[in-house]
Amino acid sequence: MSASRPRPSAPRAPAALLVRTLLAAALAAAGPSRAELPVPPLSRAATRLAEYVRIDTSNPPGREKAGTLFLKAVLDEAGIPSETHETAPGRPSLYARLRGTTGAPGLLLHHHVDVVPAGGAGWDRPPFAGERNGYRLVGRGTLDDKSLGVAQLEAFLAVAALGKPPARDLVLLASVDEEAGGLAGLGRLARERPEWFRGIGDAIGEGGTVEVVVDRARWFGVETAQKGALWLRLSAAGKGGHAAVPDGGNPAERIVAALARVTAFASALPLRLTPEAETGFAARTRVPRKTPAPTVAALREALRTDPARLRGSLPPPDLALLSDTVALTRLGSDAAGPNAIARSAFAELDCRLLPGTDPRDFLARLRAAVADRAVGVEVLLDAPGGPATSGGELLDRIASAMSARHPGVVVGGELGAGLSENRVLRSLGIRTYGLTPFRVNYYDQAGIHGVNEQIRVDWFDEGVEVLKGIVVGHATAPSPPPPPRAR
């Protein structure tokens, strides 16, 4: 039967209404939207992450103990021996080792228990509630660094559950005091418990970068080197007084003037391409983009012919890999109010130094830039970046695992602009790889050390499985044979 025609007198529906009607019908036929679908229950790993996030391990003040004991309880339940060691009162780190059978160099899994303070304002969910917001888990530490810690724990448990010893030693290490500079952290732990690090050849720690476009991973950068950190405090003193009668001895004005000179000094710091940064820039040229990343040859040419133009064209994350940097982080005085001249004022600077920059030389040049003997310059932290990690069997295994899970993704070593305790492990001769095994998009990355830190639960679970495969494969593989001798 043919469809009947509308009668001539019937009014015609507006085109916009017709489009909306057809769209609604199509959506109804397609089924419920993602927002309407039931949110699946949390996996065992995600449940543990939520429980871990609910433990406030903020540093400062450094209350990591409950977090460390939470991890220990999981190992106790699995029947795996572990021990703790306090590098400061009430601040224990956790250590567990599965003994291997071959004597091949072992693998260490490291993360830090502490998190930066969360505040409270601006969060969609309480920062230590470990609550879900749809498909995301929200809370301080969901990205830095408790997600990696739980993934490492799951990988460690997976090796223990194999029913036989691994070929190589496998160590799980959760340390304290990373976020506040590490004075009571991994470096001190290595000095006080050196046996925890013996027999280790490789390590996986925090770090690396991830590039995700429309849910597709395009780049996993594995941190194989990092910039050093030099934290400084500028201070000035005066006699104070009433702001209505300034006498030229205002310490706040001295600090502001010194900062202006330091800013000029920082803006003139030269650009240079280090071998550590070159590794990452070279790898990223393989990432498919509408605007390809500059080649190493192009970077070298720009550095030689027009560094000023290069400085203005590169995004800040890339520029930070080509220069020492200085950032003002804190500024203050003891002025009692807007009508009082302070008796003391200060500013704090976070300087990040490229491999090859001598911290003492840099400090001398910055002191010269301050150019005011009445302004003191105090070193709060001097943390060299340490040696770089070259490629190796573990990096190859990481690249293979990522490529298998994310076809077409590019994986490569890179210089990290941030500071982590990977530098401590490298200084011990351990090949250390900073790895984020999860897909993390640009918007979620902005929550690290900020408000609404969160991770997509399905991407977290995916990263846990990827890391399990890497760790199980490496721990159960015998040591590769040595290269043949040249004849």
N, C-alpha and C positions, 0 to 999 in steps of 0.2 A: 504494500500500500504506500502510495506516495504521500509525502508530507503535505498537509493543507497549507495554502497560502494565507497570509494575514489579510483581513478585509481592508479595503482601501481606507476606511474611516478610522482604523486602529492607529493610535499614536505610536511613533517610532521612539525606541529607547535611546537616550543620549549615548554617544560612543564611549565616553568615560565610564558610564554605568555598566555598559556591556563588558568593557575590559575588566572592571573590578569583579563582575560576576564570574567571568571566565577564570580569572586568577583565583578567586575563592574556591571555585570548583576544582581547579587543578591542585591546589594545596590540600583540599579535603581528600582528593583521590590519592595524593602522595602519602597521606598518613600524618600523624602528629609531628610537630616540629621538634627539634633537639631540646628546646626549652621545656616542651611538654612531656618528653620521654621520662620514664622513671629513672632516677639516678641510681646506678648500680651500687651495691654495698662495697665498702672498702675491702681491698685485699688485705692479707696478713701484713704485708710490708707497709701498706699505706696506713693501716691501723696503728702499727708501731710508730710510724712517723708522727701521726696525730698525738699519740701518747707522749712521745719525746718532745714535741713542740709545747705541750702543756706544762712541761717542766721549765720554769723560768731560770735560765742559766746566764743571765745578763752579766756582761763584763764591760765596764765596772758595774758592780763591786767585785764580781768574780765568784758567783755562787754556783759552781759547776758540779758540786758533789752529788746532788740528787740525780743529775743527768748521767754521771758516770756510773752510779749505782743501778740506775735503770738498765743500762747496757749490760752490766755485770749480771743482773738478775736473769736476763734473757739467756746468757751463756750458762749460768748455773742450771737453769731449767733444762737446757740441752745436754747437761752433763759435761760441759767443756771447762776445764780449769782455767782460771784467770787470776790476775793479781792487780793491785793498785799501788800507786806511789804518789805521795804528796810532795810537790815541789814548793808549796807554800801551805801554811796551816789551813786545813779544811778544803784543800783544792787537789783532789786526787785525779791522776790519769789512769787509764785502763790498758792492760796488756794481756794478750792471749796468743799462744803459739801452737800450731799444729806441726808436729815434727815430720820432716820428709824422710825419704828412704835412700836417696841417691847422693846426698851431699852437694847437690847443685845449688848455686846461690838462690836464696829464698826471695819471696815477694812480701812486701809490707803494705798494708792498707791503712792509710792515716786520714783522720779528720779531727776537727776541733769541736769540743763540747760547748764552748762558750759562744754567745751571740752578742751583738751590739744591743744596747738598750733600745726599747721600742717606743717609749713615750706612751701615748694613748690617743691623742687627738688625730683625727683624720682616718682612722682605721674603720673599715666596713664591718669587721668582726674584731672582738678583743684579741690582741696580739698573742696571748698565751692560752687561748681557749682551744686551739686545734680544731676549729670548726670548718665545715664545708660551706662554700658559696657556689652552689651548683656543681660543676665538674672540677672545681678547684678546691684545694686545701689551703686555708689562709692562716698565717701566723709567722712570728719571728723565728727564723731558722729553716723555713720550708725550702729555701734555696741555699742559704749560707748558714750552716753547713750541714744541717741535720739530715737533709735528704740524701746527701752523699754518705753520711755516716750509717744510715739505715740500709742503704744499698750495699755498702761494704759488709755490714753485719749479715745481711741475707746471703751474700756471696760466700762469706766465711762459713756460715752454717751449712750451705750447700756442699762445700768441700768436706766438712766434718761428717755429713750424712752419707757420703759415698760408701762408707763401710770399710774403707781401707785407708792407710796413710797416704798422703799425697807424695809425689816424687820429690817436691821441693818443700822446704819450710814455708808456712804461710802465717804471717803475723797480723793481728788486728790491734791497732793502736788508736786510742781516743785521748787526746791531750787537752790541757787547759791553757788559758791565757794567750790565745792567738790574737784576739781582737784588740788587745791593749798593748801590743808591741812584743809580747812573748818573753818578757823578762823572767817569768815563772813557767814558761812554756816548754816547747820541744827542745830548745837548745840546752836548757838547764836539765831537762829529763835525760838527754843524751850524756851529759856529764855525770849525773848521779846514778844512772842505770845503763851503763854502756853495753851490758850483756843483752839488753833488749834489742839492740841493733846489730849484733854480731851475726854473720852468715847471711846477711841480706844483700842482694844484688840489685833489686829493682823495687820501686815503690809507686803507688798511685795515691796522689793527694788531690787537694782541691785546685781549682783553676781551669784555665782554658776558656775558649769562647765558642758560642753556638750562633749560627745564623739560620733562622727559620722564616720562610716566606709562604704564606697561605698554608700553614700546617706542614709544609715540606721542608725537611732539613737539607740545607745546601752546603753547610760548612761546619765541621767540628775542628776547632783549633786545640791542639794539645800543648799545654805550656811546658816548654823544655828549658826555659831560662826566664829570669825576671829582673826587673830594675831594682836597684837598691833604694832604701829609704833613709832619709836624714831629716829628723824632726827637730825643729829649732824653736826657741822662745826668745823673742826680743823683749827687753824690759828697760824701763826708765823710771827715775824717781825725782821727786821735787818736794817742796815744802807745803804745797797745797794752799788753799785760801779761798776768798770769796771771788766768784766769777765776775763781779762788777769791777774788780780792780786787778786785771791781769798784769803779771810782772815779767812775762817772757820766759818763765821757768816751768811752763806747763808740760808735764811728762807725756800727756796724751798727744800734744802737738808734736813732740819729739818723735813719738812712735809713728804718727801719721806721716811726718816728713821722711822718716827712715823707710817706711813702706813704699812711698813714692819712688825712692831711689832703688829699692829692691825690685819693684815692678819693672822699672826701666832695665835693670840688670837681667831680669828673667826674660823679657821680651827680646833681648839681644843674644840669648844663648844660641849657639850655632846648631844647625841641623846636621846630622851625620847618620849614615847607614851602617849599623854594626852587623857583623856576621850573624848574630843571634836574631836580629830583626829581619835580616835578609831572608832567612829560612821561611818565615811566615809569609812575607810579601810574595816570595816566589810561588809558594803553594797556593795562595789565594788567587793567583792569576788563572787557575784552572776552574774557578767557580763561575758557572754561567750567569752572566748579568747583562742587562741592557747596556749599561756602561761598564765595560770591563775594568778590573782593577789595574792600576799602572804596573807595568813590568819592572823588574829590577833594573834593567838597562835604562828605562825611562826615568826612574827615580834617580839613578846616578847622574844622568845627564842634567836633570832639573836641579839637583844639588850643586852641580858644577857651574851651570850657566845662569840660573835664576832662582835661588833659594827663597827669595821673598815671595815670588809668585807661588811656589810650591807651598809655602807656609799658609798662604791664603786660600789654597784650593783643596787641601786635604781635610777630611773630617777630624775632629779632636782625638778620637781613639787612635787613628793612624799617626797623627802628628806627635802624640805622646810617645810613640815608639821610635821617633827620630830625634828626640831632643831631651836633655835634662829639663825638668819642670820645677816650678815653685808655685805653691798654692797657699793663699792665706786661709787659715781654717778657724782661728779664734782671735778675738780682739776685745779688750776690756780695760777697765780701770776701777779704782776704788772710790771714785767720786760719789759723794753722798746724795747728789741730786743735780738737776740741770743748772743750779746756781752755785755749784761748788767746783773748784779746781781740784783735780785728783792729786794725791800724794804719790801714787804709782800707777803705771799703765803697762800693758803688755800686748804682744801679738804672737801668735804661734803659726809657724810655717811648716808645710809638708813638702819637702823636696824629694823628687824621685830622680835617680841618677842612672844613666845608661851604663851597660857593661863597659868597662874601660875608663870610666870617670873616677878619679881619685877623690874620695870624700874629703880628705884634708885639704887638697888643693881647691876644691869647690867651696869649702867653708871659708878658706882664706879670701877667695875672690868675693864671696858674699859679704864678709865682714868689711872688706874694702868698699863695697857698694853702700853699706850702711853709713859709712863716713861720719860717724858721730861717736866719740869716745864715751859720751854719757849714755849711750844705748848699749846695754849688755846683750851678748849673743850666747845663749846656753844651748848645748846639745842635749835634747831629750831622748833621742834614739838614733843610733847609728847602726843600720842593718844592711850590710852589703848584700847584693843580689846573689852572690855565690857563683860557682861555675855552672856552665851550661851542660845539659844532657844531650848527647848525640842520639841518633837513631839507634834502634836495637830490636831484638826479638819481640819485646813487649809492645813497643810502638807499632810494629808490623801487625801484631795480633789485634791491637786496638783498632787499627785502620781496617782490617779484614772484618771484624765484628760490626763496626759501624756501617761499612759498605753493604754487608749482607742484610742488615736491618733497614737501611735507607739507601736503596739503589740510586746511584748517581751522585751521592754525597762526596765531597772532597774532604780529606782528613790530612792534617799536616802539623808539624811542630811549629811553635811560635814563641816569641818573646812576650811575657806578660808585663803589663804596666803596673799591676797591683802587687802588693806585698803578701806573701804567705810563708808558711814554715817549710815549704818545699826547699827553700834555700838551705835550711839546716840539714836536711837529708842529703842534699847534693854535696854539702861540705864534708859529709862523712864518707863520700865516695859512692853513694847509692844513686843509681840512675833513677831519676824521679820525674814522673809525668803528671802534670796537672790536668785532670779530666773531669768534664761535666758530661755524664753519660745520657742526660735527659735532653729532649727537645725543650727549649725555653725561648719564647718569642720576645720581641723587643720590649713589649709593654710589661711583661712579667719581670724582665731583667731590671727594669727601673725600680722595682720594689726592694731590691737588695740594699740593705741599710736604710731603707725608706719605709713609708707606710704601705700597708696592704701587700706585704711580701707574700707570695703565693706560688703554687705549682699546680699544673693540671695533673689530676690523679692518674689519668690513663697514660700520660707521658712519663710520669714518675714510674709507674709499673713497668712500662716498656724499658726505661733506662735500667731498672733493677735487673731485668732479664738479660739485657745486653752485658751489664757488668758481671753478672753471674757467669755468663759464657766465657768472658775474657779471663776471669779469675780461675774458674775450674780448668779451662784449657791450659793456662800457664802453670798452675800448681801441679797438674798431673802430667805435664810434659817433661821428659828428661832433658837434661842440659844439651844444647846443640853441640855437635862435634866441633872441635877446633878446626880452623881453616887449614888446608894442606900446606905443608912447607914448600917454599919455592926451591926448585932444583937448579 
